C-alpha cells in the first residue's frame, strides 16, 4: 500500500483541500483523509469514502519549471492503466492540479526491496515499455539544459564545479548515438516508492515525468535511485534483455550518470520554489557527489567505449 503518515490531522487536511476534493463527486461522503508520504513534487492524499478508497494527487502551479506537463501525466497515466501496469485513472481537474487514481492494495518498496526483486521489476518495466507510445518524449540531455538555464537565469544555487563536467556529458550524448534502439514509453522516475507489490505483480505508479525515452535510462535510473552496487545494475539489465548485454549495461550506467547530473539541478530549483517541507538541496547533493565520483572514476572511459561495441569485453 502507499505509506501512510499523520503529518496533518484529518481536520487540517479537510480545511486545506476539502473544497477542491468536493468538486469530484466520487470524493464526496469522505470518511477520512490521510496524507501519504513519498511525494516531493506534490501532495498525495488517501481518501476513504463510503464507496471505497482513492488517491488524490495534488500538484502545485510551479510544475512547469520542473519540466512536468500535467496533461501529459494524465494521458500517460491512462495509457499505463490500460495495459495493466499503472493505477486506474478516475478523475482529472485540468488547471487545478488534481488527479484522482485508484488505490492499489500492496506493499510500497524501499531500496532493499528493489535490490531483492530485480527480475520481477524487469518484467513490469518490459510490460510498460511494450505498450502504446506516450504523448510526449523525455530526454534528460535536453531537460538538464533547461534546468541549467532556469538555475542561472533566476540565480538559484549551483553546486561547486558543476560546469566542469559539461564536456563529459557531451561525450556521453555522442556515444549514445552509435547503438540507439529508439524510444519506448518510460516512467523515468522509478524511485523505490513508485513500486507497489500486490504479491503477484509489481505496479508502477507516478507518471509525472513519463515520456518516450531510451529503455536504458529507465533501467539506470531505477538502479541509481536505490543507490545499489554495480552488480545489481548488471542483474537488472540482464533480466530486462534476457541475456548478458555488456553494451546495454554501459548504456544504463551512463544514462544513470546523466540522470544524477540533471536531477541535481531539479533539486536546486525545487529547493528554491517548493513549499513542501523537504531538504531538496541535500537530496540533490547526494546525487551530485555520486556523479562527481563516476565522472572521475576509471569506469567512465571504459563505459564510453563499451556502449558503442556490441561484442567487446565489459
C-alpha positions in Angstrom: 0.0 0.0 0.0 1.0 3.6 -0.1 2.9 4.5 3.1 0.7 6.5 5.5 1.8 9.4 7.6 0.0 11.7 10.1 1.7 15.0 9.3 -1.6 16.7 9.4 -4.8 15.9 11.1 -7.9 14.9 9.2 -9.4 18.2 10.1 -6.4 20.2 8.8 -6.4 18.3 5.6 -10.1 18.9 5.2 -9.6 22.6 5.8 -6.8 22.8 3.2 -8.1 20.5 0.4 -11.8 19.9 1.2 -13.2 22.4 -1.3 -11.0 21.1 -4.1 -11.9 17.4 -3.3 -15.6 18.2 -3.2 -15.5 19.1 -6.9 -15.1 15.4 -7.6 -18.4 13.5 -6.9 -16.6 10.2 -6.0 -14.5 12.0 -3.3 -17.6 13.3 -1.5 -19.0 11.5 1.5 -15.5 11.2 2.9 -14.9 9.1 6.0 -11.2 10.1 6.4 -8.2 11.8 4.8 -4.7 10.6 5.3 -1.6 12.2 3.8 0.7 9.7 2.0 4.5 10.0 2.3 6.9 10.0 -0.7 5.7 12.8 -2.8 8.3 15.6 -3.3 6.6 17.4 -6.1 3.0 17.1 -5.0 0.7 16.2 -2.1 -0.8 12.7 -2.1 -3.9 12.0 -0.1 -5.6 8.7 0.7 -9.3 9.5 0.5 -11.6 6.9 2.2 -15.3 7.3 1.2 -18.4 5.2 1.8 -17.8 3.8 -1.7 -14.1 2.9 -1.4 -10.5 4.3 -1.3 -8.9 6.6 -3.8 -5.6 8.6 -4.1 -5.8 12.3 -4.8 -2.6 13.7 -6.3 -2.5 17.5 -5.8 0.3 19.4 -7.6 1.5 23.0 -7.4 1.4 25.7 -10.0 5.3 25.6 -10.3 5.4 22.2 -12.0 6.3 23.7 -15.4 9.6 24.8 -14.1 10.4 21.2 -13.4 9.5 20.0 -16.9 6.3 18.5 -15.7 3.3 18.6 -18.0 0.2 17.7 -16.0 -1.9 17.0 -19.2 0.8 14.5 -20.3 0.9 13.0 -16.9 -2.9 12.5 -17.1 -2.8 11.0 -20.6 0.2 8.8 -19.9 -1.3 7.6 -16.6 -4.4 6.4 -18.6 -2.1 4.6 -21.0 -0.3 2.8 -18.2 -3.6 1.8 -16.6 -4.9 0.5 -19.9 -2.1 -2.0 -20.2 -2.5 -3.0 -16.5 0.7 -1.7 -15.0 -0.4 1.6 -13.6 -3.2 2.6 -11.2 -6.7 3.3 -12.7 -7.3 6.9 -13.6 -10.7 8.1 -12.3 -10.9 11.9 -12.4 -8.8 14.8 -13.5 -9.4 18.6 -13.0 -7.2 20.3 -15.5 -5.7 23.6 -14.3 -6.5 22.8 -10.7 -3.7 20.3 -10.1 -5.9 17.3 -9.1 -5.6 13.8 -10.4 -7.6 11.0 -8.8 -6.4 7.4 -9.2 -7.3 4.1 -7.8 -5.8 2.9 -4.5 -3.6 -0.2 -5.0 -3.5 -2.6 -2.1 0.0 -3.8 -1.7 3.5 -3.1 -0.3 5.4 0.0 -1.3 9.1 -0.7 -1.8 12.2 0.5 -0.1 15.7 0.3 -1.7 16.3 -3.1 -0.2 13.1 -4.4 -1.8 14.2 -3.1 -5.2 17.5 -5.0 -4.8 15.8 -8.2 -3.9 13.2 -8.1 -6.8 15.1 -7.1 -9.9 13.8 -9.9 -12.1 10.2 -9.0 -11.2 10.9 -5.3 -11.7 12.4 -6.0 -15.1 9.2 -7.9 -16.0 7.0 -5.0 -15.0 9.2 -2.5 -16.8 9.1 -4.6 -20.0 5.4 -4.6 -19.8 5.3 -0.8 -19.7 7.9 -0.4 -22.4 6.0 -2.7 -24.8 2.8 -0.6 -24.5 1.4 2.2 -26.6 3.6 5.3 -27.0 3.2 8.1 -24.6 2.1 11.6 -25.7 5.5 13.2 -25.3 9.2 12.4 -25.2 11.5 12.7 -22.2 15.2 13.5 -22.9 17.4 14.1 -19.9 20.1 15.8 -22.0 17.6 18.5 -23.0 15.9 18.7 -19.6 19.3 19.2 -17.9 20.0 22.1 -20.3 16.6 23.6 -19.5 17.1 23.2 -15.7 20.5 24.8 -16.0 19.1 27.8 -17.8 16.4 28.2 -15.1 19.0 28.0 -12.3 21.3 30.5 -14.0 18.6 33.0 -15.0 17.0 33.0 -11.6 20.1 32.9 -9.5 19.4 29.6 -7.8 22.2 27.6 -6.2 24.6 25.8 -8.5 26.9 23.2 -6.9 30.6 23.9 -6.9 32.3 22.8 -10.1 29.1 21.8 -11.8 30.0 23.1 -15.2 33.4 21.3 -15.2 31.5 18.1 -16.3 29.6 19.6 -19.2 32.1 18.3 -21.8 31.8 14.8 -20.4 28.0 14.9 -20.8 28.5 15.8 -24.4 30.8 12.8 -24.8 28.1 10.6 -23.4 25.5 12.1 -25.7 27.7 11.5 -28.7 28.5 7.9 -27.8 24.8 7.1 -27.3 24.1 7.7 -31.0 26.1 4.7 -32.1 23.9 1.9 -30.9 20.5 3.6 -30.5 17.4 1.3 -30.3 14.9 4.2 -30.3 12.3 5.2 -27.7 9.8 3.3 -25.6 7.2 4.6 -23.2 9.1 5.1 -19.9 8.1 6.2 -16.4 11.5 7.9 -16.0 11.1 8.4 -12.2 11.0 4.9 -10.6 12.2 5.6 -7.1 11.6 2.7 -4.7 8.4 4.3 -3.5 6.9 4.1 -7.0 6.9 0.3 -7.0 3.9 -1.3 -5.3 3.9 -5.1 -4.9 0.5 -6.7 -4.6 2.0 -10.2 -4.1 1.7 -11.3 -7.7 2.6 -8.2 -9.7 4.7 -5.1 -9.2 2.8 -2.0 -10.2 4.5 1.2 -11.4 3.0 4.5 -10.2 3.5 8.2 -10.6 3.7 9.3 -14.2 4.5 13.0 -13.9 7.9 12.6 -15.7 6.7 9.9 -18.0 7.6 10.1 -21.7 9.1 8.1 -24.6 12.8 7.6 -23.8 15.7 5.2 -24.1 14.9 2.0 -22.2 18.4 2.2 -20.6 17.6 5.5 -19.0 14.7 3.7 -17.1 17.0 0.9 -16.0 19.9 3.1 -15.0 17.6 5.4 -13.1 16.0 2.6 -11.2 19.4 1.4 -10.1 20.6 4.9 -9.2 17.6 5.9 -7.2 18.0 2.9 -5.0 21.8 3.5 -4.6 22.6 -0.1 -5.5 26.0 -1.6 -6.2 27.2 -2.1 -9.8 26.5 -5.8 -9.8 22.8 -5.0 -9.2 22.8 -2.9 -12.4 24.2 -5.9 -14.3 21.5 -8.1 -12.8 18.7 -5.7 -13.7 19.9 -5.1 -17.3 20.4 -8.8 -17.9 17.0 -9.6 -16.5 15.4 -7.0 -18.8 17.1 -8.1 -22.0 17.1 -11.8 -21.2 20.8 -12.2 -21.6 24.1 -10.6 -20.7 24.4 -7.4 -22.7 27.6 -5.5 -21.8 26.9 -2.6 -24.1 23.5 -2.1 -22.5 24.9 -2.3 -19.0 27.4 0.5 -20.0 24.5 2.4 -21.6 22.3 2.2 -18.5 25.2 3.2 -16.3 26.0 6.3 -18.4 22.3 7.2 -18.6 22.1 7.0 -14.8 25.1 9.3 -14.6 23.4 11.9 -16.8 20.3 11.5 -14.7 22.2 12.3 -11.5 23.7 15.3 -13.1 20.3 16.6 -14.3 18.4 15.7 -11.1 20.9 17.8 -9.1 19.6 20.9 -10.8 16.0 19.7 -10.3 16.8 19.7 -6.6 18.2 23.3 -6.8 15.0 24.5 -8.4 12.7 22.7 -6.0 14.7 23.9 -3.0 14.1 27.5 -4.2 10.4 27.3 -5.1 8.7 24.4 -3.3 6.5 24.9 -0.2 7.0 21.2 0.8 8.9 20.5 4.0 11.8 18.6 2.4 15.6 19.2 2.2 15.9 19.2 -1.5 19.5 20.6 -1.6 20.8 17.6 0.5 18.9 15.2 -1.7 20.4 16.8 -4.8 23.9 17.0 -3.4 23.9 13.2 -2.7 23.3 12.7 -6.5 25.9 15.3 -7.5 28.6 13.8 -5.2 27.9 10.4 -6.7 28.0 11.8 -10.2 31.4 13.5 -9.5 32.9 10.2 -8.4 31.6 8.5 -11.5 32.7 11.2 -14.0 36.2 10.9 -12.5 36.3 7.2 -12.0 38.1 4.6 -14.1 34.9 3.0 -15.5 33.8 6.2 -17.2 36.2 5.8 -20.2 35.5 2.1 -20.4 31.8 2.7 -20.5 32.1 5.2 -23.3 33.9 2.6 -25.4 31.7 -0.3 -24.4 28.4 1.5 -25.2 29.5 1.6 -28.8 30.5 -2.0 -29.1 28.1 -5.0 -29.1 30.8 -7.6 -28.9 33.7 -6.1 -26.9 34.5 -7.1 -23.3 33.0 -5.1 -20.4 
